[in-house]
Amino acid sequence: METNTHQWHDLSGKTALVTGGTKGIGQAIAQRLAQAGATVIVSARTQPADGGDGHHFIAADLTKAEDVARLAQQANEQFGGIDILINNVGGLTTPPGGHSVLTDALWEQELQLNLISAIRLDRTLIPQMQQKKSGVIIHVSSVSGRQALWHLNMAYAVSKAALNAYSKALATELAPQGVRVLTVAPGATKTPMMEGFIQQFATSQNLSYDDGYAHLLKEIGGIPMGRMAEPDEVAALVHFLVSPSAAYLTGSIYAIDGGSLQVV
């Protein structure tokens, strides 16, 4: 029985590309997939000082079309294509304050990072998945895509909502060709990026870190489980979704938020 369970989660012989894979959720996903037997390539703008946990590393700024093309070319030439693509690059880069502070340039910046980068990379790697009639694409979104906070993350939330819609449409298109597309939407997750956001918010409100965190929790309606997610918990969900155990799953959005999402 243990052997069968292992086989259904084993990724030996698969090659995975994790964008934004050097820290936070991306780093946890890369480690989890490697532990499951996959050959893992990570991509980020710059290589970390520790060398990237032993994974293969390709530097790329995915908001630039030329970097996306180069990343895909190197992955195809060096590894014979990608079986698992984790589109994890993204982040909240725009200031709080609602629509009046969001210029055209800021909207463009957020959409390039959280939506267009994934669309470009998908477009370059999907053809070889179609040829093999297999592959899995995961888009890492956010619960903000379904529950926006106008004064904190308007552009970010809009970009993630668009990513959700794109992911669903792509899944429908590719399902008959053997390629699965899924979306993972984390809530508050204990990463350096989240902790930096909390500290920045607390400072702007003249609050301590703990008081700033408590205020943000109140804004989102609290977390019923009483804590943020650990990156490893998000990685465990991603591992399941790309494994043979999830072979009949495509097109769905999986919130991992400790019950915080206030919509059905």
C-alpha positions as CSV (number, residue, x, y, z in Angstrom):
1,M,0.0,0.0,0.0
2,E,2.9,2.4,0.8
3,T,4.4,1.7,-2.6
4,N,1.1,2.6,-4.4
5,T,0.8,5.8,-2.4
6,H,4.4,6.7,-3.3
7,Q,3.8,6.1,-7.0
8,W,0.8,8.4,-7.1
9,H,2.9,11.2,-5.7
10,D,6.2,10.4,-7.4
11,L,7.5,12.9,-9.9
12,S,10.6,11.0,-11.0
13,G,11.4,11.6,-14.7
14,K,9.6,15.0,-14.7
15,T,11.1,18.4,-15.3
16,A,9.6,21.3,-13.4
17,L,10.1,25.0,-13.9
18,V,9.3,27.2,-10.9
19,T,9.4,31.0,-11.5
20,G,10.2,33.1,-8.6
21,G,11.6,30.0,-7.1
22,T,14.4,31.3,-4.9
23,K,12.4,32.5,-1.9
24,G,9.0,32.3,-0.1
25,I,6.3,30.1,-1.7
26,G,8.3,29.5,-4.8
27,Q,11.3,28.2,-2.9
28,A,9.1,25.8,-0.9
29,I,7.5,24.5,-4.1
30,A,10.9,23.9,-5.7
31,Q,12.1,22.0,-2.7
32,R,8.9,19.9,-2.5
33,L,9.0,18.9,-6.1
34,A,12.6,18.0,-6.0
35,Q,12.0,15.8,-2.9
36,A,9.3,14.1,-5.0
37,G,11.9,13.2,-7.6
38,A,11.5,16.0,-10.2
39,T,14.3,17.8,-11.9
40,V,13.7,21.4,-10.8
41,I,14.7,24.6,-12.6
42,V,14.2,27.8,-10.8
43,S,14.0,31.2,-12.3
44,A,14.3,34.7,-10.7
45,R,15.9,38.0,-11.6
46,T,19.1,37.3,-9.7
47,Q,20.6,34.1,-8.3
48,P,20.6,33.9,-4.5
49,A,23.9,34.0,-2.6
50,D,23.3,30.4,-1.4
51,G,23.2,29.1,-5.0
52,G,19.5,28.3,-5.1
53,D,19.3,25.1,-2.9
54,G,21.1,23.0,-5.6
55,H,18.4,23.5,-8.2
56,H,19.2,24.4,-11.8
57,F,19.0,28.2,-12.1
58,I,18.2,30.5,-15.0
59,A,18.2,34.2,-14.5
60,A,15.2,36.0,-16.1
61,D,13.0,39.1,-15.6
62,L,9.7,37.7,-16.8
63,T,8.2,41.2,-17.3
64,K,10.6,41.4,-20.3
65,A,9.5,39.4,-23.4
66,E,13.1,38.8,-24.4
67,D,13.9,37.2,-21.1
68,V,10.8,35.0,-21.3
69,A,11.9,33.7,-24.7
70,R,15.5,33.1,-23.5
71,L,14.3,31.2,-20.4
72,A,12.0,29.0,-22.5
73,Q,14.7,28.3,-25.1
74,Q,17.3,27.3,-22.5
75,A,14.8,25.1,-20.7
76,N,13.9,23.3,-23.9
77,E,17.4,23.0,-25.2
78,Q,19.0,21.9,-21.9
79,F,16.2,19.7,-20.4
80,G,14.2,18.6,-23.4
81,G,11.1,20.6,-22.4
82,I,9.1,21.2,-19.3
83,D,6.5,18.8,-17.8
84,I,5.4,21.0,-14.9
85,L,5.3,24.8,-15.1
86,I,4.7,26.7,-11.8
87,N,3.9,30.3,-12.6
88,N,4.8,31.8,-9.2
89,V,6.3,35.1,-10.1
90,G,4.2,38.0,-8.8
91,G,3.7,40.4,-6.0
92,L,2.1,43.6,-4.7
93,T,4.2,46.5,-6.0
94,T,1.7,49.4,-6.1
95,P,0.9,51.9,-3.3
96,P,-2.2,51.8,-1.2
97,G,-4.9,54.5,-1.5
98,G,-7.4,53.3,-4.2
99,H,-7.9,54.3,-7.8
100,S,-6.8,57.9,-7.5
101,V,-3.2,57.0,-6.7
102,L,-2.9,54.4,-9.5
103,T,-1.4,55.8,-12.6
104,D,-1.3,54.1,-16.0
105,A,2.3,53.2,-15.3
106,L,1.4,51.5,-12.0
107,W,-1.5,49.6,-13.6
108,E,0.8,48.4,-16.4
109,Q,3.5,47.4,-13.9
110,E,1.1,45.3,-11.8
111,L,-0.4,43.6,-14.8
112,Q,2.9,42.8,-16.4
113,L,4.2,41.2,-13.2
114,N,1.1,39.2,-12.2
115,L,-0.6,38.4,-15.5
116,I,1.3,39.1,-18.7
117,S,4.5,37.3,-17.5
118,A,2.5,34.1,-17.0
119,I,0.7,34.4,-20.3
120,R,4.0,34.9,-22.2
121,L,5.7,32.0,-20.5
122,D,2.8,29.7,-21.1
123,R,2.7,30.6,-24.7
124,T,6.3,29.6,-25.2
125,L,6.1,26.3,-23.4
126,I,2.7,25.0,-24.2
127,P,3.6,23.8,-27.8
128,Q,6.0,21.1,-26.5
129,M,3.4,20.0,-23.9
130,Q,0.8,19.7,-26.7
131,Q,3.2,17.6,-28.8
132,K,3.7,15.2,-25.8
133,K,0.0,15.4,-25.0
134,S,0.8,15.9,-21.3
135,G,1.8,18.6,-18.9
136,V,0.6,20.6,-15.9
137,I,0.5,24.3,-15.5
138,I,-0.1,25.9,-12.1
139,H,-0.8,29.6,-11.8
140,V,-0.2,30.9,-8.3
141,S,-2.8,33.6,-7.7
142,S,-4.2,35.0,-4.5
143,V,-7.4,35.1,-2.5
144,S,-7.2,38.9,-3.3
145,G,-8.4,38.0,-6.8
146,R,-11.8,37.2,-5.3
147,Q,-11.9,39.6,-2.3
148,A,-10.2,42.9,-3.1
149,L,-9.3,45.5,-0.5
150,W,-9.6,48.8,-2.5
151,H,-7.5,50.9,-0.2
152,L,-4.6,48.3,0.0
153,N,-4.3,46.2,-3.1
154,M,-6.7,47.3,-5.9
155,A,-4.3,46.8,-8.9
156,Y,-2.9,43.6,-7.4
157,A,-6.4,42.2,-6.8
158,V,-7.5,43.1,-10.4
159,S,-4.4,41.5,-11.9
160,K,-5.0,38.3,-9.9
161,A,-8.7,38.2,-10.8
162,A,-7.6,38.4,-14.5
163,L,-5.1,35.6,-13.9
164,N,-7.9,33.5,-12.5
165,A,-10.1,34.0,-15.6
166,Y,-7.2,33.4,-18.0
167,S,-6.3,30.2,-16.2
168,K,-9.8,28.9,-16.4
169,A,-10.1,29.7,-20.1
170,L,-6.7,28.1,-20.9
171,A,-7.6,25.0,-19.0
172,T,-10.7,24.5,-21.1
173,E,-8.7,25.0,-24.3
174,L,-6.0,22.6,-23.4
175,A,-7.9,19.8,-21.6
176,P,-8.6,17.8,-24.8
177,Q,-4.9,17.9,-25.5
178,G,-3.8,16.3,-22.3
179,V,-2.5,19.4,-20.6
180,R,-4.0,20.4,-17.2
181,V,-4.1,24.0,-15.9
182,L,-4.9,24.8,-12.3
183,T,-4.9,27.8,-10.0
184,V,-3.7,28.0,-6.4
185,A,-4.8,31.0,-4.4
186,P,-3.0,31.5,-1.1
187,G,-4.2,33.8,1.6
188,A,-1.9,35.3,4.1
189,T,1.3,33.3,4.0
190,K,4.4,33.6,6.2
191,T,6.9,34.7,3.7
192,P,9.5,37.5,3.7
193,M,7.3,39.4,1.2
194,M,4.3,39.2,3.5
195,E,6.2,40.2,6.6
196,G,7.7,43.2,4.7
197,F,4.2,44.2,3.6
198,I,2.9,44.0,7.2
199,Q,5.9,46.0,8.5
200,Q,5.4,48.7,5.8
201,F,1.7,49.0,6.6
202,A,2.4,49.2,10.3
203,T,5.0,51.9,9.9
204,S,2.6,53.9,7.7
205,Q,0.0,53.8,10.4
206,N,2.4,54.4,13.3
207,L,1.7,51.0,14.7
208,S,3.9,48.2,16.0
209,Y,4.3,45.1,13.8
210,D,1.9,43.1,15.9
211,D,-0.7,45.8,15.9
212,G,-0.3,46.3,12.2
213,Y,-0.8,42.6,11.7
214,A,-3.9,42.6,13.9
215,H,-5.3,45.5,11.9
216,L,-4.8,43.7,8.6
217,L,-6.4,40.6,9.9
218,K,-9.4,42.6,10.9
219,E,-9.5,44.1,7.4
220,I,-9.8,40.7,5.8
221,G,-12.3,39.4,8.3
222,G,-9.8,37.3,10.3
223,I,-8.4,33.9,9.7
224,P,-10.6,31.2,11.3
225,M,-7.6,28.9,11.8
226,G,-5.8,31.7,13.7
227,R,-2.5,31.9,11.8
228,M,-0.9,32.5,8.5
229,A,-0.1,29.6,6.2
230,E,3.4,28.2,6.0
231,P,5.0,28.2,2.6
232,D,5.4,24.4,2.9
233,E,1.7,24.0,3.2
234,V,1.1,25.8,-0.1
235,A,3.9,23.7,-1.6
236,A,2.2,20.5,-0.4
237,L,-1.0,21.5,-2.3
238,V,0.9,22.3,-5.4
239,H,2.7,18.9,-5.2
240,F,-0.6,17.1,-5.0
241,L,-2.1,19.0,-8.0
242,V,0.9,18.3,-10.3
243,S,1.0,14.6,-9.3
244,P,-0.7,11.6,-10.9
245,S,-3.1,11.7,-7.9
246,A,-4.8,14.8,-9.4
247,A,-4.9,13.5,-13.0
248,Y,-8.6,14.3,-13.4
249,L,-8.4,17.9,-12.0
250,T,-8.2,20.9,-14.3
251,G,-9.7,24.4,-14.5
252,S,-10.3,24.8,-10.8
253,I,-9.1,27.4,-8.3
254,Y,-7.9,26.1,-4.9
255,A,-7.9,28.7,-2.1
256,I,-5.5,27.9,0.7
257,D,-6.3,30.5,3.3
258,G,-7.2,29.0,6.6
259,G,-10.9,29.8,5.9
260,S,-10.4,33.6,5.6
261,L,-12.2,34.0,2.2
262,Q,-15.5,35.6,2.9
263,V,-17.2,34.5,-0.3
264,V,-18.6,31.2,-1.5
